[in-house]
Amino acid sequence: MDKAKSKKQKIAAVGMSGGVDSAVAALLLKQQGFEVVGVTMKIWKGKNNPKIAHNVCFGPGEINDIRAAKRAAKILGIKHKVIDLSGEYRRYVLDYYKKERLAGRTPNPCVACNQKIKFGFLAANAASAGIQFDYFATGHYARKIYDRCRRRWLLLRGVDPKKDQSYFLYRLNQAQLRRALFPLGEMTKDKVKEIARASGLAEFAQKKESQDFTESGGENRLLPATKKPGDIVDMAGNIVGAHEGYFNFTIGQRRGLRIGGLAAPVYVANIDACKNRVIVGEKNAVRADNFEVGKLRWIAFGKLQKKMRGRVRVRSSGEMVSCFVDPQDDGRVLVKLDEPQFAIAPGQSAVFYDNDTVLGGGVIVRAGFPRGKTRGNSSPA
């Protein structure tokens, strides 16, 4: 390649996790003519244990993923660098997770990690380490386009409905989206694995995907080790059982309540951290058709000015439900669902869509009960 052409070649830094998605993302960008460099974040600060199969985001088997990312980079013939973000990860993900659980809420650590760590500190620290790049790419199943009329970058769902990961990216800002590349957004998972097998990356196509936040039970070590006994009460306030720590429960949970003698199964309907109580009810009592959302981040526009019609997803694996979104004077929005949904949990993210376009989202503050009910559940902002 001559010198003049080399100067025009764009550079893409690819966040490589050691899995097939990020490896194929790097491969595709290289095939498209980018100069590609792989970057992998190190977030585990404790002792490594290579004997642990690392199928989680955070744990002592992280060394295996780092080695896998290095191997993928070597196969692809690209440079690779490991960036230590263990301090940042503890502050913005682990401490956040702990704080939310102790407040009785159900946080989503993946949303925080993508905004603050992957598209934040990983990209920034890579640049500080001397890695010059024009774009930052990941193996997320999502898409982006530039809307010339709105003069904004838009985030879209990935074409594979089973793998779409736009929910986890709704907090990215315009600057982050402008530099972002999602090479897998137009592909299915099967196609990605097919490309891997045909390109010397077959070993990565066989790897088990990360499904959980930490290794089995690992998240409990972020919470108090001492027991904090309290009451389990029904919707009328009657004591029906006891717990050893309200922070061990989430909205909609059924297992682990250890309540017997009731006419029908009960689920966690609310968590009152101030009174150290877990409130339970039958399934219909845990369904809600309205809720409030705060800490809003809009992508398709700067601010929601008036009531709008859209669809919302209240958990990463949940279905999209039609709704009205009504802006409130306090900066939050009130969401009214066409159909009640089960276990809308304060602390989780609600993400709004217009067809495939991510409008934005925020954090669920309070979930109400179906219209006509007099009781609701709430959580402090």
N, C-alpha and C positions, 0 to 999 in steps of 0.2 A: 504494500500500500504506500502510495507516495505521500510526502509530507503534507501537502495541501489537503488531501482527502482525509488524512488522519486528524487534522485539526477540526474537521466538521463532524467527526464521529461522536455521537452522544454517549455519555457514560451512565449506566444504570447500576445503582447499588441495590442488591437483592437481599432482603432479610431471609436467611436460610436457617431453617429449624432442624434440618436433618431428615425431613420427611420428603415424600414424593412430590407434593404440591410445589414447595419452594424450589426443589431441584429442577422440575420441569419448567417452572416460571423462568429460572435462570437460563435454561436451555433455549427456550423460545425467544427470549430477548437477544441472546447471542446469535440465533439464526436470523433475527430481524436486523442485524447489523450493529447492535449496541456493543460497546465495550462493557463487559459485565464484571463486577466485583462482588463477591459474597461477603455478608456480614452476619455474624451470629452473636446473639446476646447471651451473656452468662449471668444468671440470676440467682443461682443456688450458692449460698455462702458457706454452708457446712461442709462436712467431709463427703467426698464423692464415693459412690459405691457402684462400680461398673457391673456388678452382678445383678443389679436391679434393672428389669426391663422398663425403660422409661416411656410410658404411654400417657404421661400427664404433663402439665405445663411446668410444675414446680416440684422438685424432689432431688434426692441424692443420686439418681441415675442420670442426671443431666449430662454427665461426661460422655455418655453413649451417643446422645444427640449431637454434641459438639464434634465428636469424632466422625459421625455420619455426615455432618455438614461439610467437614474438611474433605472427606472422601468424595462426596458429590462434586465439590469444587475441583478436586484433582482430576476426576473423570472428565469434567467439562473443560478443563484447561483454563480455569479462571483464578484470579487471586482471591484470597479469603482471609478474613480477620475476625478475631473474637473480641467483643467489646464487653467489659465488665460493667454490668448495670445492677449488681446485687443491692447496692445501697438505694438506688432510685426505686427499684422494684419493691423493696421493703417499705419505703416511705409511701409510695403512691398506690401500691396494690395491696400488700399484706396488712399494713396499718389501717388502710381504708376498709379492707374487708373486716378486720377485727372491730373497728369502731362501729361499723354498720350493724354487725351481728349483736354487739353489746347494746345497741339502741333498739333491738328487736326488729330490725329490718333485714331484708334479704338482698344483699348486694350482688352485682354481676362483675366479678373481677376481670373478665375478658374485655368488657367495654372500657374499663379504666386502663387496662394494659395496652390496648391498641392506641388509644388517644395519647396517653402520657409516655408510654415506654417505647413501643415499636415505631410509631410515626413521630414520636417526640424525641426522647433521649437517644434512642438507637441511631436515628438519622443524624441528630446533632453531634453526638459523640464520634460517629464515624467521620464526619467532616472535620472535627477537632483533631482526630487522629491522622489527618492528612489524606483521607480518602475523598477525592474530588469527584462529584457526580452531579448529573443534571436531573436525574429522576431517582425516586426511591420506590422499589417494587416489592410486592409480597405475593404469596401464593393464595391469597383470599379469592373466593368465588364471588366476585362483585365486578361492577363496571362503572365507568365514569364517562361523561360527555361534557362538552362545553356548550352552554346555551347562549347564543349570541344576543338574543332578545333580552334575556335577563342579565347578561354579562356575568354569569356565575357558572362555576363548575357544579355539575350535578352527579350525585351518586345513584347508581341503579342496581337493582337486584341482579345476581348472577343468573344465567339462563338455566342452570340446573337447579330446579326447585328444591331438590333434596340436599343440595350443598350450599345454597345461597347463604352468604355470610354478611350481607349488608347490614343486618341488625347490629352487629358488633362494631360497625364503623361509623355510626350516625354522628358521633361527636367530633369527627375530623373537620377542621376548618378549611377555608378556601385556599390558604397557602399550602396546607398539607395535601389537599386534593389536587392542586395544580401540579405538584411534583410526583404524585402517586401514579403507579402503573399496576394494573391488575391483569396480567397476561392470561389468566385462566377464566376470566369472566364470561367468555363466550363458549366455554367447554363444559362437558359433563365429566364427572369423576372417572367414568370408564374410559373416556377418550384420553384423559391425562395418564392413566395407567398404561394404556396402549402405547402412547408416545414414549413413556419411560422404558417399556420393555423393548422397544425398537431402537433405543438410543443409548444402550449401555448402562441404563439406570434401572434395570429390572429388579435389583435387590431392594430398591426403595419402594417399588410398587407392592412388595410383599409385606412391608412394615405395617404394624398395627397403628391406627391413628390415635392421636391424643384425644381423650374424651373428657377427662376430668381436670379440675383445677390442681389438685395435689394427689400424691399417692394415697391409697386407701386410708382414710382416717386422719390424713395429714393436716387437714384444715382445722380439726379439733385442737391441735396443738397450738394454734394461734389464739385460742380462747382460754379463759381461766381454767386452771387445772383443778381448783377447789370447787366443791359442790355448792350450789346456792339454792337450797330447797324452797319450793313455793307451791302454790295451789294451781290445780287445773280446774277451771270452772266452766259451767255451761253458759248458754246465751242469757240466762236469767240470773247469773251470778251464783248459782248453787255449786258448792264444791263437789266435784265428781272424781278427783284423783289428786296425785301429787307429782311434782317433777323435781329434778335435781339441778336445773339450770334452764331458764327460759331461752337462753341463747343457743340451746341445742335443737331448737325447733324452727320450722319455717311454715309459712301459710300453706294450707292444703295438705300438710303431712298427716298421715294416718298411723303409720307404724311407730312403735316406741312409746305410745301414750300409756299403755298398760292400764286401760280402763275396762272393766268388765261389768256385766249385768245390765247393759243398756239395750234398749229395744232395737236400735239401729246403729250402724257404724258411725263414728264421729271423726271429724277432721279438725285440724288447727284452723280457727277462723281469724284469730287475732293474737298478738303478743303485746302485753302491757309490761314494758320493761320497768317503768316507775313503780308499779305495784307488785312486780315479780310474779305475774300471773300469765298463764296460757289459757286462752279462751277457746273452747271447742264447740262445734255444732254439727248437725247433720249436713249432708252434701249440699242441699239446696240453700242452706244458710251461709255457705262459703262461696256462693255464686253472686256476682255483682254486675250491674249494668251501667255503673258510672264510677268514675274515679278522677282524682286530681293529679296533675303532673307538674313538677317544678324543675329547676335547673335545666331549662330548655336550651337546645342547640338546633337552630334551623339551618338547613343547607340550601333548599330551593329558593329561599328569600331571607331577608334580614330579620323580619319580625312578623308574627301573625297579627294582622290588624283587625280581622273580623272573623266571625264564625265560618267554619268551612266543613265541607263533607270530605271524608277520606276513609282510609282503612288503617287499622292499628294492630300491631303485634305486641302483646304484653309479656312475652317471654321468648327466648331465642328459638325454642322448638314449637311454639304455639302457632295456631292458625291465624290468618289475618281476618279481622272482623270489621265490618262496616260501622262507621261511627260519625258523630258530629263532634267537632273540636271547637270549644268556645273560649276565647281568651278572657281572662279575669283581670280585675284592676290591680291585683297583687303580683302580676307577672306570671302567674301560673295559667294553666288551661284546664277546663273542665271537659272531660270526655264522656259522652253518652253513647253507649253501645246499642246497636240494633238488637243484639241478643246477649243475654247475660253470659259471663264467662266464669270459669271455676278458678279459684285461688289467685286473684289479682293481688300481688304481694308488694307492699311498700318497700322501696329500695331497689326493686327491679326496674329495668328500663322499658318504657313504652315508645315504640318507633312508629311513625306515621308514614303512609305511602299514598301515592297517587298512581295507580297501576304499578309499573315497575320502578318509578322514581321515589327515592327516599326524600320525603319533605323535611324530616328532622325528627327530633324526639327529646325525651327528658326522663327524669326519675319519678316513679310513682310515689306520691306523698300519702295519699289516702284512697282507700277503696270503699265505696258505698255498697249498699245491698240493693237487690232488685226493687224497682219502683213499687211502692205500696208498703214496703217494710219500714219499720220505725227505727231499727237499730242498724248501726253501721260500724265498720272498723276503721281505725285511724292510726296514724303514726306521726310523730313530730317531724317537721321538715329537717 
